[in-house]
């Protein structure tokens, strides 16, 4: 089994709701780590092209950069923009871009130093 990891960063604000109370808007420097896996390499000896994964992940996280997550789809005040749901959104967005035989093992989102969540989709 081969694993490939790609990382991205973005800065964004959010205000999540906890116990029915919306917290104050605040920002983070978010870090995203995506791990892909597969058994087979292509004819070039690659699981997949790092640069292609970087471009896809950058397109997903780039729309969040310097923005207020509560104002963006899929959040838009209907989905709580928690680190957990940000990780799930990134995973769901990335899955459809993967090549044959490559699976998404997890998306780790670090909201602040020492505070991270990992979403592992059911493959």
N, C-alpha and C positions, 0 to 999 in steps of 0.2 A: 504494500500500500504506500502510495506517495501522498504527501501533503504539501500544499503550497499556501503561503500566507502573504496577503497584501494588506497594507495599512493606508489609512487616509485620515485627514484631520479636517475639522471645520469649526468655526466659532458661531454660536447661535444662542439666542435667548429662548426661554420658555417659562411658563407658569403652570405647574401641575396642580391638580385638585387632589387633596388628601382629606379623607373623612368629611367630604362635602365642602371643604374650605379651599378656595383658590389661593395659592401662595403668591407672593410678590413676583413680578417679572424679574428674572435674573439671567445672567449669561454664563456660558461654559465654553471652554476650549475642548471640544469633543474629540476623542480619538476612536477610530473604528479599525478593527482587525478582522479580516475575513479569512477563514480557512477552508480550502477546497481539498478534495481527496479523490483518488482514483487508483485503480490497479494497473492500468495500461498507459504507456507513453505513446505519443504519436511518432511518425516516421523520423522526426527531428530529435527524438529523445525528450520531448516535453510533455508534461501533464496538460498544460495549456500555457498560452503566452502571458507572461506577467504583465506586459504592457496592455494587452487587451483587457485583462481584469482590472488593472489600474484605471483605464479609461471608463469602463462601465461603473466601477465604484465611484470614481470622480464625478461622473454625470449624476449619480444618485445623490451623493453627499454635497455636491456643488450647489444644488438648488437650495440647500439649507444654510450655506455660508453667509454670515452676517445678516441673518434674518431672524424673525420671531416665529418659532415653530408653531405656535398656536394659530398663526394666520395662514399657514400653508396646508394644502392637501397632503396627506390624509387627515391631518389633525384638525385644523380649522374649528377649534372649540367643540368638536364632536368626539374626537378621540384624544384622550389624555396623552400629551407628549412626554411620557416617561421614558427613561433610558431603555426600559424593556420593550416598549412599543416602537421606539426608534429602531432598535436592533431588529425587531420583527419586520418592520417596513423595509429596511435595507435588505434583509434576507429574501423577502417575498419579491422584491424588485430585481434582485440579482439572479435568482434561480432560473428564470426564463432565458438568461443570456449564456448559460453554461453549455459547453460542448458535450457531446455524447460520452458517457462513461465518467463524467466528472460530477461529483456531488458536493453540495455545500454542507460542510461539517458544522459550521457555526459562525456567528457574527458576534464579536465582543465589542461593546460600546463602553468607553470610559468617559464618564461625565465630569469627574473631578479626580485628582490624584487619590488613589486608594478606593475609589467607588466605581465599580464596573459591573456590567451584566453581560451574560452570554446567552444568546438565543440559538438553540439547535433545532432546526426544522425536522419533521418526520420525513425521512426520505423513502 
